[in-house]
Amino acid sequence: MLFPHIQEPLTTMAPPNGILKERQAQVALKDRFAPVVVDDTPRAFDKNVNIYPAEYEGHLDRLLIDSKELSKRIKELAVLLNEDYKHTRPVLLCTLKGACPFYVHLTDALQDLQQGYEMEFVRASSYKGTSTTGKVKLSALDPETLRGRHVVIVEDILDTGTTLFFLVSRLKEYSPASIEICTLLDKRMNQPKKYSAKYIGFSVPDHFIVGYGIDYNQLYRDLKDICVISKIGLDFDAGKLCSL
């Protein structure tokens, strides 16, 4: 450069064609896996549409994601999985109990795409009430069924990543061909996560969320929508409903 104090416009030096295509491919790949971002704007309930058991009256602060939005996004996730596993039969490992509704609808969508898969289930939990204990319990799984297989762990919600970190570490002991995570929800938090997911349905704000399989003290799994729990719900004695 003859005049080093004069900077040439950035557009005058285009990257080689191969590098440009590589960058475009990286952007496209990133966009392909980008989740649907749910902001913190309050959404009111339409009681004609967002129905729930009468005993939950007052327990829900606001609507976060409705059943139609869930159905649409789950079908999109199924397309992504089908594109990546089209010529294989992955083992879809459902984390009980929270991921059950998501798992059922995801496998239905995969069936519509003629995608084969194997079904396995595991119970893994690190929560008691609203707080993670940091200690994960694992049960209801025969790990030998995963040896040499492509495994997709189907999760309901990813927050700290404590449960997933422990689960993946244990599963790696049985030498699967690969392990990926497909989570319906990824919670935006102010602390680093111990594990991240490749396939994400929705990025959601940091609230305590219930519904569509996700519970608080074993309640609210039976909601078809995903909601933010209210203070009444947090303070409610779940034992009062055991005799109903």
C-alpha positions as CSV (number, residue, x, y, z in Angstrom):
1,M,0.0,0.0,0.0
2,L,1.5,3.3,-1.1
3,F,-0.4,5.5,1.4
4,P,-0.6,3.5,4.7
5,H,-2.7,6.3,6.4
6,I,-5.5,5.8,3.9
7,Q,-7.5,2.6,4.4
8,E,-8.9,0.9,1.4
9,P,-12.7,0.3,1.5
10,L,-13.5,-3.2,2.9
11,T,-15.5,-4.1,-0.2
12,T,-12.5,-3.7,-2.6
13,M,-11.0,-7.0,-1.5
14,A,-13.6,-9.7,-1.8
15,P,-12.6,-13.1,-0.3
16,P,-11.8,-15.9,-2.7
17,N,-14.9,-17.6,-4.0
18,G,-14.3,-20.8,-2.0
19,I,-13.9,-18.9,1.3
20,L,-17.1,-16.9,0.5
21,K,-19.1,-20.0,-0.1
22,E,-17.7,-21.5,3.1
23,R,-18.8,-18.4,5.1
24,Q,-22.3,-18.5,3.4
25,A,-22.6,-22.2,4.3
26,Q,-21.7,-21.5,8.0
27,V,-24.3,-18.7,8.2
28,A,-26.9,-21.0,6.6
29,L,-26.1,-23.8,9.0
30,K,-26.4,-21.4,12.0
31,D,-29.7,-20.1,10.8
32,R,-30.9,-23.7,10.2
33,F,-30.6,-24.5,13.9
34,A,-31.7,-21.1,15.2
35,P,-34.5,-21.5,17.8
36,V,-37.7,-19.5,17.8
37,V,-37.1,-16.7,20.3
38,V,-39.9,-16.1,22.8
39,D,-39.7,-12.6,24.3
40,D,-41.0,-11.5,27.7
41,T,-44.1,-9.6,26.5
42,P,-47.0,-10.6,28.7
43,R,-49.7,-12.7,26.9
44,A,-53.2,-13.0,28.3
45,F,-55.2,-16.2,28.4
46,D,-58.1,-16.8,26.0
47,K,-60.1,-19.2,28.2
48,N,-62.0,-20.4,25.1
49,V,-58.7,-21.6,23.6
50,N,-56.1,-21.9,26.4
51,I,-58.1,-24.3,28.5
52,Y,-56.8,-26.0,31.7
53,P,-58.2,-28.0,34.7
54,A,-60.5,-25.9,37.0
55,E,-58.3,-26.7,40.0
56,Y,-55.5,-24.6,38.4
57,E,-57.5,-21.4,38.5
58,G,-55.2,-18.6,39.6
59,H,-52.1,-20.8,39.4
60,L,-50.8,-19.5,36.1
61,D,-49.4,-16.0,35.7
62,R,-49.4,-15.8,31.9
63,L,-49.3,-17.7,28.7
64,L,-45.8,-18.3,27.1
65,I,-46.3,-20.7,24.2
66,D,-49.7,-22.0,23.0
67,S,-50.4,-25.5,21.6
68,K,-50.6,-24.4,18.0
69,E,-47.1,-22.8,18.2
70,L,-45.8,-25.9,19.9
71,S,-47.2,-28.1,17.1
72,K,-45.7,-26.0,14.3
73,R,-42.3,-25.8,15.8
74,I,-42.1,-29.6,16.7
75,K,-42.9,-30.4,13.1
76,E,-40.0,-28.1,12.0
77,L,-37.6,-29.9,14.5
78,A,-38.7,-33.2,13.0
79,V,-37.7,-32.0,9.5
80,L,-34.2,-31.1,10.9
81,L,-33.8,-34.5,12.5
82,N,-35.0,-36.2,9.3
83,E,-32.5,-34.3,7.2
84,D,-29.6,-35.3,9.5
85,Y,-30.6,-38.9,10.2
86,K,-32.4,-39.8,7.0
87,H,-30.3,-42.9,6.3
88,T,-30.0,-44.1,9.9
89,R,-32.3,-45.3,12.7
90,P,-31.3,-43.1,15.7
91,V,-32.3,-44.0,19.2
92,L,-34.6,-41.3,20.5
93,L,-34.0,-41.2,24.3
94,C,-36.9,-39.6,26.1
95,T,-36.1,-38.0,29.5
96,L,-39.0,-38.8,31.8
97,K,-41.4,-37.4,32.8
98,G,-41.2,-33.9,31.5
99,A,-40.4,-34.6,27.8
100,C,-43.2,-37.2,27.3
101,P,-45.7,-34.9,25.4
102,F,-42.9,-33.4,23.3
103,Y,-41.5,-36.9,22.6
104,V,-44.9,-38.2,21.5
105,H,-45.6,-35.4,19.1
106,L,-42.0,-35.4,17.8
107,T,-42.1,-39.1,17.0
108,D,-45.5,-38.6,15.3
109,A,-44.0,-35.9,13.1
110,L,-41.1,-38.2,12.3
111,Q,-43.5,-41.0,11.3
112,D,-45.1,-38.6,8.8
113,L,-41.7,-38.0,7.3
114,Q,-41.0,-41.8,7.1
115,Q,-38.1,-41.5,9.4
116,G,-37.2,-44.7,11.3
117,Y,-36.1,-44.6,14.9
118,E,-35.8,-46.7,18.1
119,M,-37.4,-45.7,21.4
120,E,-35.7,-45.6,24.8
121,F,-36.6,-43.9,28.1
122,V,-34.6,-42.6,31.0
123,R,-35.6,-40.9,34.3
124,A,-33.1,-38.2,35.2
125,S,-33.8,-35.4,37.6
126,S,-31.9,-32.7,39.5
127,Y,-34.9,-30.6,40.6
128,K,-36.8,-30.3,43.9
129,G,-39.4,-27.5,43.8
130,T,-38.0,-24.5,41.9
131,S,-34.3,-25.2,42.6
132,T,-31.8,-27.6,41.1
133,T,-30.1,-29.8,43.7
134,G,-27.0,-30.3,41.6
135,K,-27.3,-34.1,42.3
136,V,-28.8,-36.1,39.4
137,K,-30.7,-39.3,39.8
138,L,-30.7,-41.7,36.8
139,S,-32.9,-44.7,36.3
140,A,-35.1,-46.7,33.9
141,L,-32.5,-47.2,31.2
142,D,-30.6,-50.2,29.7
143,P,-27.5,-48.5,28.5
144,E,-26.4,-51.5,26.4
145,T,-29.2,-50.6,23.9
146,L,-27.2,-47.5,23.0
147,R,-23.8,-49.1,22.3
148,G,-22.7,-48.1,18.7
149,R,-25.9,-46.3,18.0
150,H,-26.6,-42.6,17.1
151,V,-28.5,-41.3,20.1
152,V,-30.7,-38.2,20.3
153,I,-31.7,-37.2,23.8
154,V,-35.1,-35.6,23.8
155,E,-35.5,-33.0,26.6
156,D,-38.3,-30.8,27.7
157,I,-36.2,-27.8,29.0
158,L,-32.5,-26.9,29.2
159,D,-31.5,-24.5,31.9
160,T,-28.3,-25.0,33.9
161,G,-27.5,-28.1,31.9
162,T,-26.7,-30.0,35.1
163,T,-28.9,-33.0,34.3
164,L,-27.7,-33.2,30.7
165,F,-24.0,-33.0,31.6
166,F,-24.4,-35.9,34.0
167,L,-26.6,-37.9,31.6
168,V,-24.3,-37.5,28.6
169,S,-21.2,-38.3,30.7
170,R,-22.8,-41.6,31.8
171,L,-24.0,-42.5,28.3
172,K,-20.5,-42.0,26.8
173,E,-19.3,-44.9,29.0
174,Y,-21.4,-47.2,26.7
175,S,-19.7,-46.0,23.5
176,P,-22.6,-44.7,21.4
177,A,-21.7,-43.7,17.8
178,S,-22.9,-40.1,18.6
179,I,-25.0,-38.2,21.1
180,E,-27.0,-35.1,20.3
181,I,-29.6,-33.1,22.3
182,C,-33.0,-32.1,21.0
183,T,-34.7,-29.8,23.6
184,L,-38.1,-28.2,23.3
185,L,-37.1,-25.2,25.4
186,D,-33.8,-23.5,26.1
187,K,-33.9,-21.1,29.0
188,R,-31.9,-17.8,28.7
189,M,-30.0,-17.6,31.9
190,N,-27.3,-15.2,33.3
191,Q,-25.0,-18.1,34.2
192,P,-23.0,-20.4,31.9
193,K,-24.6,-23.7,31.0
194,K,-22.9,-27.0,31.7
195,Y,-24.3,-28.4,28.4
196,S,-25.9,-27.1,25.2
197,A,-28.3,-28.5,22.6
198,K,-28.0,-28.8,18.9
199,Y,-31.7,-28.9,18.2
200,I,-33.7,-26.2,20.0
201,G,-37.4,-25.5,19.7
202,F,-37.8,-22.2,21.6
203,S,-35.5,-19.8,23.4
204,V,-37.4,-18.7,26.5
205,P,-36.9,-16.1,29.2
206,D,-35.7,-17.1,32.7
207,H,-39.0,-17.8,34.5
208,F,-40.3,-20.9,36.2
209,I,-42.3,-22.5,33.4
210,V,-44.9,-25.2,33.6
211,G,-47.2,-27.1,31.2
212,Y,-46.9,-29.6,28.3
213,G,-45.2,-32.1,30.5
214,I,-43.2,-29.7,32.6
215,D,-44.2,-29.7,36.3
216,Y,-43.8,-27.9,39.5
217,N,-44.0,-30.5,42.4
218,Q,-45.7,-33.0,40.0
219,L,-48.5,-30.6,39.0
220,Y,-49.2,-28.8,35.7
221,R,-47.9,-31.5,33.4
222,D,-51.5,-31.8,32.1
223,L,-51.6,-28.3,30.4
224,K,-51.6,-28.3,26.6
225,D,-49.9,-24.9,26.6
226,I,-46.7,-23.7,28.3
227,C,-47.2,-21.0,30.9
228,V,-45.4,-19.0,33.6
229,I,-46.5,-20.2,37.1
230,S,-47.9,-17.6,39.4
231,K,-47.2,-17.0,43.1
232,I,-50.4,-18.8,44.0
233,G,-49.2,-21.8,42.0
234,L,-45.8,-21.7,43.7
235,D,-47.3,-21.5,47.2
236,F,-50.0,-24.2,46.5
237,D,-49.9,-27.4,48.5
238,A,-49.9,-30.2,45.9
239,G,-51.1,-32.7,48.5
240,K,-54.5,-31.1,48.4
241,L,-55.2,-32.5,44.9
242,C,-54.0,-36.1,45.7
243,S,-57.5,-37.2,46.8
244,L,-59.4,-35.7,43.8
